[in-house]
């Protein structure tokens, strides 16, 4: 499943391939945060952050 996340300050759109957009794994969250250079993301109303 492909998800799109917009960077809050840069307004760029990033696309990621994940297994389930409703429940991201820790590895998926880490990879997304590293690529976007952020510490946390909001996907489908759920807040995820790297540990």
HTML snippet that shows the backbone in 3Dmol.js (N, CA, C, O; Angstrom):
<script src="https://3Dmol.org/build/3Dmol-min.js"></script>
<div id="view" style="width:600px;height:400px;position:relative"></div>
<script>
const pdb = `
ATOM      1  N   UNK A   1       0.849  -1.162   0.000  1.00  0.00           N
ATOM      2  CA  UNK A   1       0.000   0.000   0.000  1.00  0.00           C
ATOM      3  C   UNK A   1       0.902   1.235   0.000  1.00  0.00           C
ATOM      4  O   UNK A   1       1.866   1.306   0.763  1.00  0.00           O
ATOM      5  N   UNK A   2       0.589   2.191  -0.846  1.00  0.00           N
ATOM      6  CA  UNK A   2       1.348   3.438  -0.943  1.00  0.00           C
ATOM      7  C   UNK A   2       0.656   4.510  -0.097  1.00  0.00           C
ATOM      8  O   UNK A   2      -0.557   4.702  -0.192  1.00  0.00           O
ATOM      9  N   UNK A   3       1.443   5.204   0.731  1.00  0.00           N
ATOM     10  CA  UNK A   3       0.910   6.334   1.489  1.00  0.00           C
ATOM     11  C   UNK A   3       1.657   7.589   1.060  1.00  0.00           C
ATOM     12  O   UNK A   3       2.815   7.527   0.646  1.00  0.00           O
ATOM     13  N   UNK A   4       0.981   8.728   1.163  1.00  0.00           N
ATOM     14  CA  UNK A   4       1.590  10.018   0.858  1.00  0.00           C
ATOM     15  C   UNK A   4       1.590  10.843   2.136  1.00  0.00           C
ATOM     16  O   UNK A   4       0.576  10.931   2.829  1.00  0.00           O
ATOM     17  N   UNK A   5       2.736  11.450   2.443  1.00  0.00           N
ATOM     18  CA  UNK A   5       2.868  12.295   3.621  1.00  0.00           C
ATOM     19  C   UNK A   5       3.426  13.635   3.168  1.00  0.00           C
ATOM     20  O   UNK A   5       4.418  13.691   2.442  1.00  0.00           O
ATOM     21  N   UNK A   6       2.780  14.718   3.605  1.00  0.00           N
ATOM     22  CA  UNK A   6       3.274  16.054   3.281  1.00  0.00           C
ATOM     23  C   UNK A   6       4.102  16.590   4.444  1.00  0.00           C
ATOM     24  O   UNK A   6       3.668  16.561   5.596  1.00  0.00           O
ATOM     25  N   UNK A   7       5.285  17.072   4.131  1.00  0.00           N
ATOM     26  CA  UNK A   7       6.152  17.666   5.149  1.00  0.00           C
ATOM     27  C   UNK A   7       5.498  18.959   5.622  1.00  0.00           C
ATOM     28  O   UNK A   7       5.075  19.781   4.809  1.00  0.00           O
ATOM     29  N   UNK A   8       5.419  19.133   6.919  1.00  0.00           N
ATOM     30  CA  UNK A   8       4.679  20.254   7.487  1.00  0.00           C
ATOM     31  C   UNK A   8       5.267  21.610   7.121  1.00  0.00           C
ATOM     32  O   UNK A   8       4.515  22.533   6.809  1.00  0.00           O
ATOM     33  N   UNK A   9       6.568  21.755   7.148  1.00  0.00           N
ATOM     34  CA  UNK A   9       7.159  23.066   6.884  1.00  0.00           C
ATOM     35  C   UNK A   9       7.598  23.244   5.434  1.00  0.00           C
ATOM     36  O   UNK A   9       7.462  24.333   4.876  1.00  0.00           O
ATOM     37  N   UNK A  10       8.114  22.199   4.826  1.00  0.00           N
ATOM     38  CA  UNK A  10       8.607  22.290   3.452  1.00  0.00           C
ATOM     39  C   UNK A  10       7.511  22.096   2.416  1.00  0.00           C
ATOM     40  O   UNK A  10       7.689  22.459   1.253  1.00  0.00           O
ATOM     41  N   UNK A  11       6.380  21.529   2.823  1.00  0.00           N
ATOM     42  CA  UNK A  11       5.224  21.285   1.954  1.00  0.00           C
ATOM     43  C   UNK A  11       5.523  20.315   0.809  1.00  0.00           C
ATOM     44  O   UNK A  11       4.793  20.287  -0.182  1.00  0.00           O
ATOM     45  N   UNK A  12       6.578  19.529   0.934  1.00  0.00           N
ATOM     46  CA  UNK A  12       6.885  18.521  -0.077  1.00  0.00           C
ATOM     47  C   UNK A  12       6.081  17.258   0.210  1.00  0.00           C
ATOM     48  O   UNK A  12       5.786  16.951   1.365  1.00  0.00           O
ATOM     49  N   UNK A  13       5.731  16.531  -0.840  1.00  0.00           N
ATOM     50  CA  UNK A  13       4.972  15.287  -0.719  1.00  0.00           C
ATOM     51  C   UNK A  13       5.945  14.109  -0.847  1.00  0.00           C
ATOM     52  O   UNK A  13       6.749  14.057  -1.779  1.00  0.00           O
ATOM     53  N   UNK A  14       5.865  13.179   0.085  1.00  0.00           N
ATOM     54  CA  UNK A  14       6.702  11.983   0.075  1.00  0.00           C
ATOM     55  C   UNK A  14       5.794  10.767  -0.021  1.00  0.00           C
ATOM     56  O   UNK A  14       4.755  10.709   0.636  1.00  0.00           O
ATOM     57  N   UNK A  15       6.187   9.790  -0.844  1.00  0.00           N
ATOM     58  CA  UNK A  15       5.418   8.552  -1.009  1.00  0.00           C
ATOM     59  C   UNK A  15       6.220   7.390  -0.437  1.00  0.00           C
ATOM     60  O   UNK A  15       7.429   7.282  -0.641  1.00  0.00           O
ATOM     61  N   UNK A  16       5.509   6.518   0.290  1.00  0.00           N
ATOM     62  CA  UNK A  16       6.146   5.366   0.913  1.00  0.00           C
ATOM     63  C   UNK A  16       5.289   4.126   0.713  1.00  0.00           C
ATOM     64  O   UNK A  16       4.061   4.201   0.719  1.00  0.00           O
ATOM     65  N   UNK A  17       5.938   2.999   0.537  1.00  0.00           N
ATOM     66  CA  UNK A  17       5.256   1.723   0.424  1.00  0.00           C
ATOM     67  C   UNK A  17       5.269   1.061   1.803  1.00  0.00           C
ATOM     68  O   UNK A  17       6.336   0.764   2.339  1.00  0.00           O
ATOM     69  N   UNK A  18       4.082   0.830   2.378  1.00  0.00           N
ATOM     70  CA  UNK A  18       3.962   0.215   3.699  1.00  0.00           C
ATOM     71  C   UNK A  18       3.014  -0.977   3.620  1.00  0.00           C
ATOM     72  O   UNK A  18       2.237  -1.101   2.673  1.00  0.00           O
ATOM     73  N   UNK A  19       3.083  -1.843   4.610  1.00  0.00           N
ATOM     74  CA  UNK A  19       2.220  -3.021   4.640  1.00  0.00           C
ATOM     75  C   UNK A  19       0.787  -2.633   4.991  1.00  0.00           C
ATOM     76  O   UNK A  19      -0.150  -3.016   4.291  1.00  0.00           O
ATOM     77  N   UNK A  20       0.614  -1.873   6.076  1.00  0.00           N
ATOM     78  CA  UNK A  20      -0.716  -1.480   6.546  1.00  0.00           C
ATOM     79  C   UNK A  20      -0.664  -0.030   7.030  1.00  0.00           C
ATOM     80  O   UNK A  20      -0.010   0.268   8.030  1.00  0.00           O
ATOM     81  N   UNK A  21      -1.343   0.861   6.333  1.00  0.00           N
ATOM     82  CA  UNK A  21      -1.311   2.290   6.681  1.00  0.00           C
ATOM     83  C   UNK A  21      -1.977   2.572   8.017  1.00  0.00           C
ATOM     84  O   UNK A  21      -1.706   3.606   8.628  1.00  0.00           O
ATOM     85  N   UNK A  22      -2.832   1.689   8.482  1.00  0.00           N
ATOM     86  CA  UNK A  22      -3.510   1.887   9.763  1.00  0.00           C
ATOM     87  C   UNK A  22      -2.642   1.502  10.952  1.00  0.00           C
ATOM     88  O   UNK A  22      -2.935   1.891  12.082  1.00  0.00           O
ATOM     89  N   UNK A  23      -1.572   0.739  10.709  1.00  0.00           N
ATOM     90  CA  UNK A  23      -0.709   0.279  11.799  1.00  0.00           C
ATOM     91  C   UNK A  23       0.719   0.117  11.271  1.00  0.00           C
ATOM     92  O   UNK A  23       1.108  -0.967  10.835  1.00  0.00           O
ATOM     93  N   UNK A  24       1.494   1.203  11.314  1.00  0.00           N
ATOM     94  CA  UNK A  24       2.865   1.162  10.819  1.00  0.00           C
ATOM     95  C   UNK A  24       3.770   0.422  11.804  1.00  0.00           C
ATOM     96  O   UNK A  24       3.571   0.484  13.017  1.00  0.00           O
ATOM     97  N   UNK A  25       4.751  -0.269  11.267  1.00  0.00           N
ATOM     98  CA  UNK A  25       5.727  -0.949  12.117  1.00  0.00           C
ATOM     99  C   UNK A  25       6.798   0.051  12.544  1.00  0.00           C
ATOM    100  O   UNK A  25       6.925   1.123  11.951  1.00  0.00           O
ATOM    101  N   UNK A  26       7.557  -0.297  13.560  1.00  0.00           N
ATOM    102  CA  UNK A  26       8.623   0.576  14.047  1.00  0.00           C
ATOM    103  C   UNK A  26       9.672   0.810  12.960  1.00  0.00           C
ATOM    104  O   UNK A  26      10.219   1.908  12.850  1.00  0.00           O
ATOM    105  N   UNK A  27       9.948  -0.199  12.173  1.00  0.00           N
ATOM    106  CA  UNK A  27      10.935  -0.064  11.093  1.00  0.00           C
ATOM    107  C   UNK A  27      10.415   0.879  10.007  1.00  0.00           C
ATOM    108  O   UNK A  27      11.170   1.701   9.488  1.00  0.00           O
ATOM    109  N   UNK A  28       9.139   0.767   9.665  1.00  0.00           N
ATOM    110  CA  UNK A  28       8.547   1.679   8.678  1.00  0.00           C
ATOM    111  C   UNK A  28       8.587   3.119   9.173  1.00  0.00           C
ATOM    112  O   UNK A  28       8.934   4.025   8.415  1.00  0.00           O
ATOM    113  N   UNK A  29       8.237   3.336  10.434  1.00  0.00           N
ATOM    114  CA  UNK A  29       8.255   4.687  11.016  1.00  0.00           C
ATOM    115  C   UNK A  29       9.673   5.234  10.988  1.00  0.00           C
ATOM    116  O   UNK A  29       9.881   6.385  10.602  1.00  0.00           O
ATOM    117  N   UNK A  30      10.639   4.439  11.385  1.00  0.00           N
ATOM    118  CA  UNK A  30      12.033   4.869  11.399  1.00  0.00           C
ATOM    119  C   UNK A  30      12.493   5.250   9.995  1.00  0.00           C
ATOM    120  O   UNK A  30      13.103   6.303   9.810  1.00  0.00           O
ATOM    121  N   UNK A  31      12.206   4.403   9.005  1.00  0.00           N
ATOM    122  CA  UNK A  31      12.637   4.666   7.625  1.00  0.00           C
ATOM    123  C   UNK A  31      11.997   5.933   7.072  1.00  0.00           C
ATOM    124  O   UNK A  31      12.667   6.718   6.400  1.00  0.00           O
ATOM    125  N   UNK A  32      10.721   6.145   7.343  1.00  0.00           N
ATOM    126  CA  UNK A  32      10.025   7.343   6.880  1.00  0.00           C
ATOM    127  C   UNK A  32      10.621   8.583   7.535  1.00  0.00           C
ATOM    128  O   UNK A  32      10.891   9.573   6.855  1.00  0.00           O
ATOM    129  N   UNK A  33      10.826   8.537   8.838  1.00  0.00           N
ATOM    130  CA  UNK A  33      11.374   9.691   9.555  1.00  0.00           C
ATOM    131  C   UNK A  33      12.782  10.031   9.076  1.00  0.00           C
ATOM    132  O   UNK A  33      13.123  11.207   8.943  1.00  0.00           O
ATOM    133  N   UNK A  34      13.591   9.031   8.820  1.00  0.00           N
ATOM    134  CA  UNK A  34      14.951   9.269   8.334  1.00  0.00           C
ATOM    135  C   UNK A  34      14.904   9.919   6.955  1.00  0.00           C
ATOM    136  O   UNK A  34      15.610  10.898   6.710  1.00  0.00           O
ATOM    137  N   UNK A  35      14.090   9.394   6.063  1.00  0.00           N
ATOM    138  CA  UNK A  35      14.020   9.952   4.707  1.00  0.00           C
ATOM    139  C   UNK A  35      13.482  11.381   4.704  1.00  0.00           C
ATOM    140  O   UNK A  35      13.938  12.220   3.927  1.00  0.00           O
ATOM    141  N   UNK A  36      12.515  11.653   5.574  1.00  0.00           N
ATOM    142  CA  UNK A  36      11.928  12.994   5.622  1.00  0.00           C
ATOM    143  C   UNK A  36      12.702  13.937   6.547  1.00  0.00           C
ATOM    144  O   UNK A  36      12.417  15.134   6.585  1.00  0.00           O
ATOM    145  N   UNK A  37      13.675  13.410   7.290  1.00  0.00           N
ATOM    146  CA  UNK A  37      14.468  14.180   8.240  1.00  0.00           C
ATOM    147  C   UNK A  37      13.583  14.833   9.309  1.00  0.00           C
ATOM    148  O   UNK A  37      13.676  16.033   9.570  1.00  0.00           O
ATOM    149  N   UNK A  38      12.723  14.009   9.920  1.00  0.00           N
ATOM    150  CA  UNK A  38      11.822  14.456  10.988  1.00  0.00           C
ATOM    151  C   UNK A  38      11.905  13.465  12.148  1.00  0.00           C
ATOM    152  O   UNK A  38      12.453  12.373  12.001  1.00  0.00           O
ATOM    153  N   UNK A  39      11.363  13.849  13.290  1.00  0.00           N
ATOM    154  CA  UNK A  39      11.374  12.982  14.469  1.00  0.00           C
ATOM    155  C   UNK A  39      10.037  12.276  14.669  1.00  0.00           C
ATOM    156  O   UNK A  39       9.961  11.289  15.401  1.00  0.00           O
ATOM    157  N   UNK A  40       8.965  12.782  14.014  1.00  0.00           N
ATOM    158  CA  UNK A  40       7.638  12.202  14.193  1.00  0.00           C
ATOM    159  C   UNK A  40       6.806  12.419  12.927  1.00  0.00           C
ATOM    160  O   UNK A  40       7.065  13.329  12.140  1.00  0.00           O
ATOM    161  N   UNK A  41       5.802  11.557  12.753  1.00  0.00           N
ATOM    162  CA  UNK A  41       4.897  11.679  11.609  1.00  0.00           C
ATOM    163  C   UNK A  41       3.457  11.463  12.075  1.00  0.00           C
ATOM    164  O   UNK A  41       3.206  10.861  13.119  1.00  0.00           O
ATOM    165  N   UNK A  42       2.542  11.957  11.290  1.00  0.00           N
ATOM    166  CA  UNK A  42       1.119  11.777  11.540  1.00  0.00           C
ATOM    167  C   UNK A  42       0.533  11.087  10.310  1.00  0.00           C
ATOM    168  O   UNK A  42       0.549  11.646   9.213  1.00  0.00           O
ATOM    169  N   UNK A  43       0.013   9.866  10.496  1.00  0.00           N
ATOM    170  CA  UNK A  43      -0.532   9.086   9.391  1.00  0.00           C
ATOM    171  C   UNK A  43      -1.935   8.630   9.765  1.00  0.00           C
ATOM    172  O   UNK A  43      -2.129   7.926  10.756  1.00  0.00           O
ATOM    173  N   UNK A  44      -2.899   9.034   8.969  1.00  0.00           N
ATOM    174  CA  UNK A  44      -4.299   8.664   9.195  1.00  0.00           C
ATOM    175  C   UNK A  44      -4.749   8.973  10.623  1.00  0.00           C
ATOM    176  O   UNK A  44      -5.456   8.181  11.247  1.00  0.00           O
ATOM    177  N   UNK A  45      -4.334  10.128  11.127  1.00  0.00           N
ATOM    178  CA  UNK A  45      -4.735  10.552  12.462  1.00  0.00           C
ATOM    179  C   UNK A  45      -3.968   9.912  13.605  1.00  0.00           C
ATOM    180  O   UNK A  45      -4.264  10.182  14.769  1.00  0.00           O
ATOM    181  N   UNK A  46      -2.998   9.079  13.303  1.00  0.00           N
ATOM    182  CA  UNK A  46      -2.189   8.435  14.351  1.00  0.00           C
ATOM    183  C   UNK A  46      -0.792   9.051  14.373  1.00  0.00           C
ATOM    184  O   UNK A  46      -0.170   9.275  13.335  1.00  0.00           O
ATOM    185  N   UNK A  47      -0.325   9.314  15.583  1.00  0.00           N
ATOM    186  CA  UNK A  47       0.979   9.945  15.795  1.00  0.00           C
ATOM    187  C   UNK A  47       2.029   8.869  16.018  1.00  0.00           C
ATOM    188  O   UNK A  47       1.864   7.989  16.863  1.00  0.00           O
ATOM    189  N   UNK A  48       3.121   8.951  15.244  1.00  0.00           N
ATOM    190  CA  UNK A  48       4.239   8.007  15.398  1.00  0.00           C
ATOM    191  C   UNK A  48       5.522   8.822  15.566  1.00  0.00           C
ATOM    192  O   UNK A  48       5.705   9.849  14.912  1.00  0.00           O
ATOM    193  N   UNK A  49       6.400   8.357  16.443  1.00  0.00           N
ATOM    194  CA  UNK A  49       7.697   9.008  16.583  1.00  0.00           C
ATOM    195  C   UNK A  49       8.783   7.966  16.734  1.00  0.00           C
ATOM    196  O   UNK A  49       8.538   6.841  17.169  1.00  0.00           O
ATOM    197  N   UNK A  50       9.992   8.365  16.364  1.00  0.00           N
ATOM    198  CA  UNK A  50      11.133   7.464  16.502  1.00  0.00           C
ATOM    199  C   UNK A  50      11.576   7.453  17.952  1.00  0.00           C
ATOM    200  O   UNK A  50      11.440   8.451  18.660  1.00  0.00           O
ATOM    201  N   UNK A  51      12.089   6.359  18.378  1.00  0.00           N
ATOM    202  CA  UNK A  51      12.525   6.217  19.780  1.00  0.00           C
ATOM    203  C   UNK A  51      13.982   6.489  19.924  1.00  0.00           C
ATOM    204  O   UNK A  51      14.518   6.416  21.030  1.00  0.00           O
TER     205      UNK A  51
END
`;
const viewer = $3Dmol.createViewer("view");
viewer.addModel(pdb, "pdb");
viewer.setStyle({}, {cartoon: {color: "spectrum"}});
viewer.zoomTo();
viewer.render();
</script>
